[in-house]
Amino acid sequence: MKKIFVIGIILMFSFSVLIGCESSEDKSVNSTKKINIEKLIEYRDSYVGDNSAVGGILYNLPGNMYVKQFSLQTNNTPYSIKVDYGLDKNSNLKKEDFNKFWDSESVKNIFLNNATTLFILVKNVDEVEFNLDTPNKQSFSITRKELETFYGKDLREYSNDISVWKKEIIDSSEKKEDLFKNHSIITAE
């Protein structure tokens, strides 16, 4: 009986160590393939005024562990979503990990794909703004019209066909550089 108990403890310990040890590749968001459309699709046809839906979307996107706060502007058009990424005072996350996480490639991937996802799922959002609290503070703002011109279609259409969303948005990285040639991320020194 003692042997079974000891083996059980060893197995539980081994399992918890395996779960707790993610590779640095798993924590990286240099790939937008981390976006789980199946989880996000439940927020299809949300509105800017639905705080819990917008929060649900943000907390299912890359960079979610660093969402410090978000605000919704619903008083008049243009309706907007503003997201501040940073470390909360009470966070267990380390500043070094935060700064390493937000390398230039990750910033571009997260800003473009998270903005695109918000425009796909939130019917009436007109503008999205992201602010990043790294040593060189960065911000990115884009409108629905700008992104729809970039992609060449009404972004809300992607919520009707997940396979097209994956193919044309998530699995397509060539277009990203084109957007950032004409629409830069602002850095405050």
SEKENU-699976 format. One line per 4 residues: number of its first residue (from 1); their letters; for each residue x negated, y negated, z negated of N, C-alpha, C. Coordinates in pm, 1 decimal. Layout:
NUM	A	X,Y,Z,X,Y,Z,X,Y,Z; ...
//
This chain:
1	MKKI	-82.5,118.9,0.0,0.0,0.0,0.0,-86.9,-125.2,0.0; -199.5,-121.3,-78.4,-289.2,-235.6,-82.8,-350.8,-260.6,53.5; -384.4,-152.5,126.5,-445.6,-167.2,258.2,-349.6,-238.1,353.7; -223.4,-202.4,351.8,-124.3,-265.5,439.3,-111.1,-413.5,404.0
5	FVIG	-108.4,-443.9,274.3,-97.9,-582.5,229.0,-219.1,-663.7,276.2; -339.9,-608.6,261.3,-463.3,-676.5,302.3,-464.9,-695.1,453.8; -426.5,-592.0,527.8,-421.2,-601.4,673.9,-320.3,-708.4,715.2; -207.6,-712.8,648.2,-105.3,-814.9,677.2,-157.9,-955.2,654.7
9	IILM	-229.1,-974.7,545.5,-286.5,-1106.9,516.0,-390.1,-1144.0,621.6; -474.4,-1049.2,658.1,-576.6,-1075.5,760.0,-510.4,-1110.9,893.6; -407.6,-1037.3,931.2,-337.7,-1066.8,1056.5,-271.7,-1204.9,1053.4; -207.1,-1238.1,942.4,-143.0,-1370.1,931.3,-247.6,-1480.6,938.4
13	FSFS	-361.3,-1461.9,870.0,-467.6,-1561.7,873.5,-522.3,-1576.9,1015.1; -547.3,-1464.0,1082.7,-599.5,-1467.0,1219.7,-501.8,-1537.9,1312.7; -374.7,-1508.1,1297.6,-272.8,-1569.1,1381.4,-267.0,-1719.6,1358.6; -273.3,-1762.4,1232.6,-267.3,-1906.4,1204.5,-391.3,-1977.4,1257.0
17	VLIG	-507.2,-1913.4,1253.0,-628.5,-1973.1,1307.3,-615.8,-1986.0,1458.5; -565.0,-1882.2,1523.4,-548.1,-1888.4,1668.2,-451.7,-1999.0,1709.1; -344.6,-2015.9,1638.1,-247.8,-2120.3,1669.6,-308.9,-2257.6,1646.0; -383.6,-2271.4,1540.3,-440.7,-2401.0,1504.9,-556.7,-2443.5,1592.9
21	CESS	-617.8,-2350.3,1662.4,-734.5,-2382.2,1744.2,-694.3,-2397.8,1889.6; -673.1,-2521.5,1929.6,-646.0,-2548.7,2069.8,-777.4,-2589.7,2132.8; -795.3,-2557.0,2258.0,-915.2,-2603.6,2325.5,-900.0,-2751.3,2354.2; -1013.5,-2817.7,2377.2,-1005.8,-2960.9,2407.8,-931.7,-2982.1,2538.5
25	EDKS	-933.7,-2882.4,2625.7,-859.7,-2892.3,2751.4,-710.0,-2899.5,2724.6; -661.6,-2823.8,2625.0,-519.7,-2827.6,2591.6,-478.1,-2964.2,2540.7; -567.8,-3032.7,2469.4,-534.8,-3163.0,2413.8,-549.4,-3272.9,2516.8; -620.1,-3245.8,2625.4,-641.1,-3346.3,2728.6,-515.3,-3363.3,2811.2
29	VNST	-494.9,-3483.1,2858.5,-380.2,-3506.9,2946.2,-428.2,-3550.8,3083.1; -549.6,-3513.1,3119.2,-597.9,-3548.1,3251.0,-515.0,-3481.7,3357.9; -431.5,-3390.7,3319.3,-339.4,-3326.3,3410.2,-197.9,-3363.8,3370.1; -118.1,-3400.0,3467.1,21.0,-3433.6,3436.9,106.2,-3308.1,3430.6
33	KKIN	46.3,-3192.4,3450.4,122.2,-3067.6,3445.0,173.8,-3039.3,3303.9; 133.3,-3120.9,3207.6,180.1,-3106.8,3070.7,325.5,-3153.1,3056.2; 378.4,-3218.0,3157.1,516.7,-3264.9,3150.0,610.0,-3145.6,3166.3; 695.2,-3124.2,3066.9,790.0,-3013.7,3069.7,926.3,-3066.4,3115.2
37	IEKL	950.5,-3058.2,3243.7,1073.3,-3113.2,3302.3,1196.7,-3045.7,3244.4; 1187.0,-2917.7,3216.5,1302.9,-2845.5,3163.5,1349.8,-2905.5,3030.6; 1255.9,-2950.9,2947.2,1293.5,-3016.3,2822.0,1347.4,-3157.3,2847.7; 1289.9,-3224.4,2945.0,1326.9,-3363.3,2972.0,1462.0,-3377.4,3042.2
41	IEYR	1498.5,-3279.1,3122.0,1617.8,-3291.9,3206.0,1745.3,-3311.8,3124.3; 1745.2,-3270.5,2998.7,1863.5,-3292.0,2914.5,1891.6,-3440.6,2893.0; 1793.2,-3526.0,2921.6,1811.1,-3670.5,2905.0,1849.8,-3739.8,3036.0; 1879.7,-3661.5,3138.2,1920.2,-3717.2,3267.7,2041.2,-3808.7,3248.5
45	DSYV	2040.9,-3919.6,3319.2,2149.3,-4018.3,3316.9,2162.4,-4088.6,3182.3; 2052.5,-4100.6,3108.8,2051.9,-4177.8,2983.9,2058.1,-4326.4,3017.1; 2078.9,-4405.3,2913.8,2082.6,-4551.0,2928.9,1979.7,-4613.5,2836.0; 1931.9,-4732.9,2873.2,1834.2,-4803.6,2791.3,1886.3,-4821.3,2649.3
49	GDNS	2013.3,-4844.4,2630.3,2069.6,-4867.1,2498.1,2075.5,-4744.2,2409.1; 2046.3,-4626.3,2462.9,2050.8,-4502.7,2385.1,1912.9,-4475.4,2325.4; 1891.4,-4530.2,2206.6,1763.3,-4521.6,2138.1,1716.0,-4376.7,2121.3; 1806.1,-4286.4,2082.6,1763.9,-4148.1,2059.2,1726.7,-4077.8,2189.8
53	AVGG	1793.9,-4109.0,2299.0,1758.9,-4047.8,2427.7,1622.7,-4097.7,2475.4; 1599.6,-4228.5,2467.5,1470.1,-4283.7,2509.0,1359.8,-4226.4,2420.5; 1383.6,-4219.6,2290.5,1286.1,-4159.3,2199.9,1261.8,-4013.3,2233.4; 1368.5,-3939.6,2264.5,1354.7,-3799.0,2303.0,1268.9,-3781.6,2426.6
57	ILYN	1285.4,-3871.3,2522.2,1203.2,-3866.4,2644.0,1057.2,-3893.1,2607.0; 1033.2,-4002.7,2536.3,895.2,-4040.9,2502.0,823.8,-3934.2,2421.5; 894.6,-3869.0,2330.4,830.7,-3768.5,2246.4,814.9,-3633.9,2316.0; 855.7,-3626.8,2442.0,832.2,-3507.3,2523.3,738.4,-3535.8,2639.6
61	LPGN	671.2,-3649.0,2637.3,577.9,-3686.5,2743.5,434.6,-3685.9,2691.3; 337.2,-3675.1,2781.0,197.3,-3683.5,2738.4,171.4,-3813.4,2662.2; 89.4,-3804.9,2559.4,58.3,-3920.3,2475.8,158.0,-3939.2,2363.1; 254.1,-3846.8,2351.1,363.1,-3861.3,2254.0,315.1,-3875.3,2110.3
65	MYVK	204.6,-3811.3,2075.7,158.2,-3817.6,1937.0,103.3,-3954.6,1901.3; 85.3,-4039.3,2003.1,32.9,-4173.4,1979.5,137.0,-4283.0,2002.6; 263.7,-4246.1,2018.3,367.5,-4348.5,2029.6,381.6,-4412.1,1892.2; 337.5,-4534.9,1882.7,342.4,-4607.0,1754.5,482.1,-4664.7,1733.8
69	QFSL	535.4,-4721.8,1841.8,671.1,-4774.7,1838.3,718.0,-4799.1,1980.9; 847.8,-4810.2,1996.3,903.1,-4850.5,2124.8,1021.6,-4941.1,2098.7; 1048.1,-5027.4,2196.0,1161.5,-5118.7,2181.4,1238.7,-5121.6,2312.5; 1366.2,-5150.4,2299.7,1456.4,-5152.6,2414.6,1514.8,-5292.4,2427.2
73	QTNN	1507.8,-5349.1,2545.1,1566.7,-5480.3,2569.4,1696.4,-5458.0,2645.3; 1808.1,-5479.0,2577.0,1939.3,-5450.4,2636.5,2033.2,-5570.6,2634.2; 1982.5,-5685.7,2589.7,2070.0,-5802.7,2579.5,2115.1,-5855.0,2715.0; 2024.1,-5856.9,2811.2,2058.0,-5899.6,2946.9,1959.2,-5837.0,3044.2
77	TPYS	1993.6,-5842.4,3171.4,1905.2,-5784.2,3272.6,1787.0,-5877.6,3293.5; 1673.9,-5825.0,3326.1,1642.8,-5684.5,3347.7,1629.9,-5608.3,3215.0; 1688.0,-5488.6,3213.0,1678.0,-5401.5,3096.0,1539.4,-5337.7,3096.2; 1479.0,-5329.3,2977.9,1341.9,-5278.0,2975.8,1314.4,-5189.7,2854.8
81	IKVD	1209.5,-5110.8,2871.8,1157.3,-5024.8,2765.9,1010.9,-5063.2,2746.7; 974.0,-5092.2,2623.5,835.9,-5127.1,2589.7,784.2,-5022.1,2491.6; 669.6,-4963.1,2523.6,611.4,-4857.9,2440.2,472.1,-4901.6,2396.5; 448.3,-4896.4,2266.0,316.0,-4926.4,2211.1,252.8,-4795.2,2165.8
85	YGLD	136.5,-4764.5,2227.3,60.6,-4646.4,2188.9,-51.8,-4690.7,2095.4; -66.7,-4622.3,1984.2,-170.9,-4656.3,1888.5,-166.7,-4559.5,1772.6; -241.1,-4592.7,1670.6,-241.7,-4511.5,1548.8,-167.3,-4586.7,1440.2; -73.9,-4519.6,1380.1,-1.2,-4575.3,1267.4,-91.6,-4572.5,1145.3
89	KNSN	-73.3,-4667.3,1054.0,-154.5,-4672.7,931.6,-150.8,-4541.0,855.4; -37.3,-4474.4,856.6,-20.1,-4351.1,779.8,-52.7,-4225.7,859.9; -109.3,-4241.3,978.3,-137.2,-4128.0,1065.5,-254.3,-4044.6,1014.2; -244.3,-3912.6,1035.1,-354.7,-3821.6,1002.5,-453.4,-3814.2,1118.7
93	LKKE	-415.0,-3869.3,1233.6,-498.2,-3860.6,1352.3,-618.7,-3952.6,1339.0; -729.9,-3908.9,1396.0,-854.4,-3984.3,1384.3,-868.0,-4085.8,1496.9; -924.8,-4201.1,1464.0,-946.0,-4308.6,1561.4,-1036.2,-4260.9,1675.8; -1138.6,-4180.8,1644.1,-1230.6,-4131.1,1747.9,-1155.2,-4043.2,1847.9
97	DFNK	-1066.7,-3956.7,1796.0,-988.6,-3869.3,1884.1,-893.8,-3951.2,1970.6; -834.5,-4053.0,1910.4,-744.5,-4141.8,1984.6,-818.5,-4208.9,2099.6; -935.8,-4266.9,2071.5,-1012.2,-4336.7,2175.1,-1061.7,-4241.2,2282.6; -1100.0,-4120.1,2243.6,-1146.6,-4020.0,2339.4,-1030.6,-3972.3,2428.4
101	FWDS	-914.3,-3956.7,2367.9,-794.6,-3911.4,2439.0,-759.3,-4005.7,2553.8; -774.9,-4135.7,2530.7,-733.2,-4236.5,2628.7,-848.1,-4276.6,2720.1; -911.0,-4179.6,2786.2,-1012.6,-4216.1,2884.7,-941.6,-4276.7,3006.4; -1017.0,-4336.3,3096.5,-955.2,-4412.0,3206.9,-863.9,-4325.3,3293.5
105	ESVK	-899.9,-4200.4,3313.7,-816.0,-4110.7,3393.9,-685.7,-4078.2,3322.0; -694.0,-4052.7,3191.6,-574.2,-4023.6,3113.5,-479.1,-4142.4,3111.4; -534.5,-4261.5,3095.9,-451.4,-4382.1,3093.2,-370.6,-4392.4,3221.5; -435.6,-4375.4,3334.8,-365.3,-4384.2,3463.0,-257.6,-4276.7,3474.6
109	NIFL	-294.3,-4152.8,3443.0,-197.2,-4042.9,3451.9,-76.4,-4066.2,3362.8; -102.8,-4101.9,3238.3,6.2,-4119.5,3142.9,92.7,-4237.5,3181.0; 31.8,-4351.4,3210.3,111.3,-4468.9,3243.4,197.6,-4445.4,3367.1; 139.8,-4391.0,3472.9,217.7,-4369.4,3595.5,326.7,-4264.5,3575.5
113	NNAT	290.8,-4151.4,3521.2,388.1,-4042.8,3510.2,493.6,-4068.2,3403.0; 456.9,-4132.2,3294.6,556.7,-4163.4,3193.5,653.1,-4270.4,3243.2; 601.8,-4371.6,3314.1,689.9,-4473.4,3371.9,783.4,-4409.4,3474.3; 728.4,-4326.1,3560.7,809.6,-4260.0,3662.6,918.6,-4175.5,3598.0
117	TLFI	883.3,-4101.0,3494.7,981.2,-4016.7,3425.2,1092.2,-4101.2,3363.8; 1056.7,-4213.5,3302.4,1159.2,-4300.4,3244.4,1254.1,-4352.5,3353.2; 1199.7,-4389.9,3468.3,1284.9,-4438.1,3577.9,1371.0,-4326.2,3636.5; 1321.9,-4204.0,3633.6,1399.7,-4090.2,3683.4,1518.2,-4062.4,3591.3
121	LVKN	1494.3,-4065.9,3461.2,1594.9,-4020.3,3365.7,1685.7,-4129.4,3309.0; 1637.4,-4251.0,3298.3,1715.4,-4359.4,3237.7,1776.8,-4442.7,3349.4; 1907.1,-4427.9,3366.5,1978.9,-4487.6,3479.3,1957.7,-4637.3,3497.3; 1963.1,-4711.8,3388.1,1967.7,-4856.5,3402.9,1839.9,-4928.9,3360.7
125	VDEV	1729.1,-4859.1,3346.1,1605.2,-4928.2,3310.5,1549.1,-4996.3,3435.8; 1516.4,-5124.9,3420.1,1462.8,-5203.6,3531.6,1311.8,-5221.1,3523.2; 1258.8,-5224.0,3400.4,1115.7,-5245.1,3379.4,1065.1,-5155.5,3266.9; 939.1,-5114.9,3280.1,873.4,-5037.7,3175.1,739.5,-5104.5,3147.4
129	EFNL	707.9,-5118.2,3019.5,580.1,-5176.5,2978.6,515.1,-5084.7,2876.6; 385.6,-5057.3,2898.1,307.8,-4977.2,2804.5,193.9,-5062.8,2751.0; 172.1,-5057.4,2621.5,60.0,-5126.3,2557.7,-20.9,-5022.7,2482.6; -152.3,-5030.2,2499.1,-242.3,-4931.6,2440.8,-341.1,-5001.9,2348.8
133	DTPN	-343.1,-4960.6,2223.5,-425.0,-5024.0,2121.4,-559.7,-4952.8,2106.7; -640.0,-4955.6,2214.1,-776.3,-4903.2,2211.4,-870.0,-5021.8,2187.5; -1002.2,-4998.9,2169.6,-1092.6,-5112.7,2146.2,-1075.3,-5224.4,2250.7; -1060.2,-5187.2,2377.3,-1024.8,-5284.5,2481.1,-877.2,-5264.0,2510.4
137	KQSF	-795.2,-5343.2,2446.4,-650.2,-5326.3,2459.1,-609.7,-5328.5,2606.4; -517.3,-5238.7,2640.6,-473.2,-5226.4,2779.2,-321.5,-5234.0,2785.5; -272.5,-5288.5,2894.8,-127.9,-5291.1,2915.1,-96.6,-5267.9,3061.7; 22.5,-5216.6,3083.1,67.9,-5183.2,3217.2,217.8,-5208.1,3220.6
141	SITR	261.0,-5281.0,3320.8,402.4,-5310.3,3335.9,439.7,-5286.4,3481.3; 554.9,-5223.9,3500.8,599.2,-5196.1,3637.2,751.4,-5196.0,3640.8; 805.8,-5232.1,3755.1,950.4,-5234.6,3770.5,997.2,-5112.2,3848.1; 1125.3,-5084.4,3833.5,1185.5,-4975.2,3910.6,1164.9,-5000.4,4059.8
145	KELE	1189.7,-5122.8,4102.4,1178.0,-5156.2,4245.5,1036.4,-5128.6,4296.9; 935.3,-5166.5,4218.5,796.8,-5141.9,4260.6,768.6,-4992.6,4274.7; 813.2,-4912.8,4178.1,786.9,-4768.1,4185.4,870.3,-4701.3,4293.3; 991.5,-4747.3,4314.0,1073.8,-4688.0,4420.4,1017.2,-4722.6,4558.4
149	TFYG	960.6,-4840.0,4572.0,892.7,-4875.9,4697.0,770.6,-4786.9,4715.4; 696.4,-4765.7,4608.3,576.6,-4681.8,4612.8,610.2,-4538.3,4653.6; 714.4,-4479.6,4592.4,752.0,-4341.5,4623.8,841.6,-4332.0,4746.9; 903.0,-4440.9,4786.5,987.0,-4440.9,4905.2,1126.0,-4382.9,4885.1
153	KDLR	1175.3,-4381.0,4761.8,1310.0,-4331.0,4737.1,1360.4,-4372.8,4599.8; 1489.6,-4359.2,4579.7,1551.7,-4385.2,4449.9,1502.2,-4277.3,4354.5; 1431.7,-4317.7,4250.7,1370.6,-4221.1,4158.8,1472.3,-4133.4,4087.8; 1593.2,-4181.6,4068.5,1695.9,-4101.9,3999.9,1728.7,-3973.7,4076.3
157	EYSN	1700.6,-3971.5,4206.9,1726.6,-3851.6,4288.2,1643.8,-3731.8,4241.5; 1525.9,-3757.6,4183.3,1440.7,-3647.4,4138.3,1505.8,-3565.5,4027.8; 1595.1,-3625.5,3951.1,1658.6,-3550.6,3841.7,1755.9,-3446.0,3894.7; 1790.0,-3452.8,4022.9,1880.5,-3355.8,4083.0,1809.6,-3233.0,4138.3
161	DISV	1677.4,-3239.9,4151.5,1602.3,-3126.9,4206.9,1466.1,-3119.0,4138.7; 1459.3,-3034.9,4037.1,1337.4,-3021.7,3956.5,1217.8,-2978.1,4040.6; 1237.8,-2891.1,4138.7,1125.2,-2844.1,4219.8,1065.4,-2958.7,4301.9; 1149.1,-3048.2,4351.7,1099.0,-3163.7,4427.3,1026.7,-3259.3,4331.6
165	WKKE	1081.7,-3277.7,4211.9,1017.2,-3362.0,4110.7,876.2,-3309.7,4081.5; 864.7,-3178.6,4059.1,733.4,-3119.5,4032.3,638.7,-3138.6,4149.4; 687.8,-3111.3,4269.1,602.7,-3116.3,4388.8,558.7,-3259.1,4422.5; 652.0,-3352.1,4425.0,621.3,-3486.5,4472.9,567.7,-3581.0,4365.6
169	IIDS	595.1,-3552.4,4239.4,550.3,-3642.6,4132.7,441.3,-3577.3,4047.9; 470.4,-3466.5,3987.0,378.0,-3406.7,3890.4,257.0,-3342.9,3956.8; 277.6,-3270.3,4065.7,166.1,-3201.1,4130.6,94.2,-3287.0,4233.8; 135.2,-3410.3,4253.5,75.0,-3497.2,4353.8,-10.5,-3603.0,4287.1
173	SEKK	-142.1,-3587.0,4296.5,-231.2,-3683.8,4232.8,-291.7,-3783.0,4332.2; -280.2,-3755.1,4461.9,-339.5,-3843.7,4560.8,-280.2,-3983.8,4554.4; -151.8,-3990.6,4530.3,-82.7,-4118.8,4533.5,-121.9,-4209.5,4417.8; -164.2,-4151.0,4307.2,-193.9,-4228.3,4187.1,-294.7,-4340.0,4215.0
177	EDLF	-403.7,-4307.3,4281.3,-507.3,-4407.4,4308.3,-454.0,-4519.3,4397.2; -365.2,-4485.3,4489.3,-305.7,-4588.0,4574.9,-228.4,-4690.7,4492.3; -153.7,-4643.7,4395.1,-76.0,-4735.4,4312.0,-168.2,-4828.4,4234.1; -273.4,-4776.0,4174.6,-358.5,-4856.8,4089.7,-452.1,-4948.1,4167.8
181	KNHS	-463.1,-4930.5,4300.2,-536.3,-5026.6,4382.7,-459.4,-5158.3,4388.9; -327.2,-5148.2,4391.0,-242.8,-5266.5,4407.5,-172.1,-5309.9,4279.1; -174.4,-5226.1,4177.1,-101.0,-5255.0,4054.8,-190.2,-5216.6,3937.0; -266.1,-5312.4,3888.1,-369.6,-5278.3,3791.7,-323.4,-5272.4,3647.2
185	IITA	-402.8,-5204.3,3569.2,-386.7,-5200.6,3424.7,-464.6,-5319.6,3370.9; -401.5,-5399.8,3289.3,-464.0,-5519.9,3236.7,-537.9,-5484.4,3108.2; -664.5,-5526.5,3102.0,-746.6,-5502.3,2984.0,-778.2,-5634.4,2916.7; -752.9,-5640.9,2788.0,-787.0,-5760.4,2710.2,-912.8,-5731.4,2630.7
189	E	-1013.2,-5807.6,2649.6,-1142.1,-5786.2,2581.0,-1140.6,-5855.9,2447.3
//
